[in-house]
Amino acid sequence: MNFNWIALAAQPEHLRRDVPRVLWTRWCAAFGEETTRAIAEALVETPQVCVRPLPPHAAPRGCTPHPLDPECSFIVPRHTRITELEGYDKGAFVVQDVATRYAIALMEVKPGMHVLDACAAPGGKTAQLAARLGENDTLIANEFSAGRIETLRDTVRRCGLEARVTLCQEDATTATFGSFDAILLDVPCSNTGVFGRRPDARWTWTPQKLDQLLQTQRALLDNLAQQVKPGGRLVYSTCSIETEENEAQVEAFLARHPEFKKGEMYRELPGEGHDGAFACALLRC
């Protein structure tokens, strides 16, 4: 079948770039047309797969340093199965896109800390946090979804971290887990930063779904803020590029919770071979 390039050229730009009109309009307003075109181009590329070694392991053989994070993130060769990489069965690494690296760094986890990963599946961030704790420390990893908690359990087991991770399955919008030095809140979000890995998802995005997610994110933030020790931190992260889920959600939280102040904040838009993501440290005074 011959592709009709002439017919495609006659379509609006958002269709030519495989982006729904509602998202194209939003992104142009938020980032400008030039940046929106760059986002659209990044989202039609085949995303790279990256791994992050867990201490004391080195990068798997054959993987190359990612230019955005050459010391910690390594690109897996194309057409390579993750399970075939050296060290997979020993839990030497986890899969994690380079754009999400800031969430772990902002946690500033050290031995002796009491830590919660509130929305933990599939477990890559859980494993990295647990690996930074002491041998006698315990991290609580929570996942409300019955299906996803099994993936979390498998990751913890593969990485040999069962002794450092306590799993639980609670609704983090209402549950009381305890009092923590650091909480990672990697919230359910609209996933617009990872549409390159989920090309069909962009066509099911709606403002109504976004509103529902914003309410869930707000409830999660308000509940978990009460469980951060004075002097501790709550790291809020998404794989979204929507301002409402990121910067605006943070500012609304700070207005409701004067006992917190904003720490470092990072936003990564989708780029060549990597996803988009957001992370902000919220520091309790």
C-alpha positions in Angstrom: 0.0 0.0 0.0 1.4 3.4 -1.0 1.4 6.0 1.8 -0.4 9.2 0.7 2.2 11.9 1.7 0.3 14.6 -0.1 -2.8 13.9 2.0 -0.7 13.9 5.2 0.9 17.2 4.3 -2.6 18.8 4.1 -3.4 17.8 7.7 -3.0 20.2 10.6 0.4 20.1 12.2 -0.7 18.4 15.4 -1.9 15.4 13.3 1.2 15.3 11.1 3.2 15.0 14.4 0.8 12.4 15.9 -0.3 14.6 18.8 -4.0 15.2 19.7 -5.2 18.8 19.2 -5.9 19.3 22.9 -2.4 18.4 23.9 -0.8 20.3 21.1 -2.7 23.4 22.2 -1.8 23.0 25.8 1.9 22.4 25.1 2.2 25.4 22.7 0.7 27.6 25.4 3.0 26.2 28.1 6.3 25.7 26.2 5.9 27.6 22.9 5.6 26.1 19.4 9.3 25.4 18.8 9.6 23.4 22.0 6.3 21.6 21.4 7.7 20.5 18.0 10.8 19.1 19.7 8.6 17.3 22.2 6.5 15.7 19.5 9.7 14.6 17.6 11.1 13.0 20.7 7.8 11.2 21.4 7.9 9.4 18.0 11.4 8.1 18.5 12.0 4.6 19.8 13.0 5.3 23.5 16.3 4.1 24.8 16.3 1.6 27.6 18.6 2.6 30.5 19.8 0.8 33.6 21.2 2.0 36.9 23.7 -0.3 38.7 23.1 -0.9 42.4 26.1 -0.6 44.7 28.6 -2.2 44.7 28.0 -3.4 41.1 29.3 -1.9 37.9 27.4 -1.3 34.7 26.5 -4.5 32.7 28.9 -5.4 30.0 28.0 -3.8 26.6 26.0 -0.9 28.1 27.3 2.6 27.4 27.2 5.7 29.7 24.2 8.0 29.0 25.5 11.5 28.2 23.0 13.2 30.6 24.2 11.0 33.5 27.3 9.2 32.5 28.3 8.0 36.0 25.0 6.4 37.0 22.8 5.7 33.8 23.8 3.3 31.1 22.2 2.7 27.7 21.2 -0.9 26.9 22.2 -1.9 23.3 19.2 -2.1 20.9 17.5 -5.5 20.6 19.0 -6.7 23.8 16.7 -8.4 26.4 17.1 -7.0 29.9 17.0 -10.5 31.3 20.0 -11.4 29.2 22.3 -8.7 30.6 25.1 -9.7 32.8 24.1 -9.4 36.5 20.3 -9.4 36.0 19.7 -12.6 38.0 22.0 -11.2 40.8 20.1 -7.9 41.0 23.0 -5.9 39.9 20.9 -3.1 38.3 17.4 -1.8 37.8 15.8 -0.3 34.7 15.2 3.4 35.0 15.0 6.1 32.4 17.6 8.8 32.8 14.9 11.6 33.0 13.8 10.2 36.4 17.2 10.3 38.0 16.5 13.4 40.1 13.8 11.8 42.3 16.4 9.5 43.9 19.1 12.2 44.2 16.6 14.6 46.0 15.8 12.0 48.6 19.4 12.2 50.0 19.1 8.8 51.7 21.8 7.8 54.1 22.3 4.9 56.5 20.2 5.2 59.6 17.3 7.0 58.0 13.6 5.9 58.2 12.3 6.0 54.6 9.0 5.4 52.8 8.4 4.8 49.1 4.6 5.5 49.0 3.7 4.5 45.5 6.5 2.0 44.9 5.8 -0.3 41.9 7.6 -1.5 39.8 10.3 -1.1 42.4 13.3 0.4 40.6 13.4 3.4 42.8 12.7 1.3 45.9 15.8 -0.8 45.2 18.0 2.2 44.7 16.8 3.8 48.0 17.1 0.5 49.9 20.7 0.0 48.6 21.7 3.3 50.1 20.5 2.4 53.6 22.5 0.5 56.2 22.2 -3.3 56.6 20.0 -3.0 59.7 17.8 -0.2 58.2 14.3 -0.9 56.8 12.5 0.9 54.0 8.7 0.7 53.8 7.6 0.2 50.2 3.8 0.7 49.6 1.8 -0.2 46.5 -2.0 -0.2 46.5 -2.5 -2.0 43.2 -2.8 -5.8 43.7 -1.3 -6.5 40.3 1.6 -4.1 40.6 2.6 -5.1 44.1 3.7 -8.5 42.7 6.0 -6.7 40.3 7.4 -4.7 43.2 7.9 -7.9 45.2 9.8 -9.5 42.3 12.1 -6.5 42.0 13.0 -6.5 45.7 13.6 -10.3 45.6 15.7 -10.1 42.5 17.9 -7.4 44.0 18.3 -9.3 47.2 16.8 -6.6 49.3 14.1 -8.5 51.2 15.8 -7.8 54.5 15.8 -4.0 54.0 12.3 -3.6 52.5 9.0 -4.1 54.1 6.1 -4.3 51.6 2.6 -3.1 52.3 -0.6 -2.6 50.3 -2.5 0.5 51.6 -4.3 3.4 50.1 -1.7 6.1 50.5 -4.3 8.9 50.3 -5.6 7.9 53.8 -3.1 5.4 55.4 -0.8 6.2 58.3 2.6 4.6 57.8 4.6 6.3 60.6 7.0 9.1 60.8 9.8 9.4 58.3 13.0 11.2 57.5 12.3 11.0 53.8 9.3 10.0 51.7 9.3 9.4 48.0 5.9 10.2 46.4 6.0 9.1 42.8 2.4 9.8 42.1 -0.1 8.4 39.6 -0.1 10.9 36.8 -1.2 11.5 33.2 2.1 10.0 31.8 2.6 12.6 29.1 6.3 12.4 29.6 6.4 8.7 28.6 4.1 8.8 25.6 7.1 7.7 23.6 6.7 4.3 25.3 2.9 4.3 25.2 2.0 5.8 21.8 -1.7 4.9 22.1 -2.1 6.6 25.5 -1.8 10.1 24.0 -5.1 9.5 22.2 -7.0 8.6 25.4 -5.8 11.7 27.3 -8.6 14.0 28.4 -8.9 17.1 30.7 -11.4 15.1 32.8 -8.8 12.4 33.5 -6.3 15.1 34.4 -8.7 16.6 36.9 -9.2 13.3 38.6 -5.5 12.7 38.8 -4.9 16.2 40.3 -7.4 15.4 43.1 -5.6 12.1 43.8 -2.2 13.8 43.8 -3.4 16.5 46.2 -4.9 13.9 48.6 -1.6 11.9 48.5 0.5 15.0 49.3 -1.8 16.2 52.1 -1.8 12.8 53.8 1.9 12.1 53.5 3.0 15.6 54.5 1.7 14.8 58.1 4.1 11.8 58.2 7.4 13.7 57.5 9.5 14.4 60.6 10.5 18.0 61.3 13.7 18.5 59.3 12.7 15.7 56.9 11.7 15.8 53.2 8.9 14.8 50.9 10.1 14.3 47.3 7.2 14.7 44.8 7.7 13.2 41.4 5.8 12.5 38.2 6.4 11.2 34.7 4.2 14.1 33.4 5.1 17.3 31.7 1.8 19.0 32.6 2.3 22.2 34.6 -0.9 21.5 36.7 0.6 18.2 37.9 4.0 19.6 38.5 4.9 23.2 39.3 1.3 24.3 40.0 0.7 21.3 42.2 3.8 22.1 44.3 2.8 25.7 44.7 -0.7 24.8 45.8 0.8 22.3 48.3 3.1 25.0 49.8 0.1 27.4 50.1 -1.8 24.8 52.2 1.3 23.7 54.2 3.4 26.6 55.4 5.4 24.2 57.5 7.1 23.1 54.2 9.4 25.0 51.9 10.4 24.3 48.3 13.8 22.7 47.8 15.5 21.8 44.5 13.1 21.2 41.6 13.8 19.7 38.2 11.8 19.2 35.0 13.0 17.2 32.1 11.1 17.4 28.8 11.1 14.4 26.5 14.3 14.6 24.4 16.3 12.4 22.0 16.1 8.9 23.4 14.7 9.8 26.8 11.4 10.5 28.6 10.0 13.5 30.4 9.8 13.7 34.2 9.5 16.1 37.1 10.8 16.1 40.7 10.7 18.5 43.6 12.0 18.3 47.2 9.5 19.6 49.8 11.4 20.3 53.0 9.7 20.3 56.4 10.8 23.1 58.7 
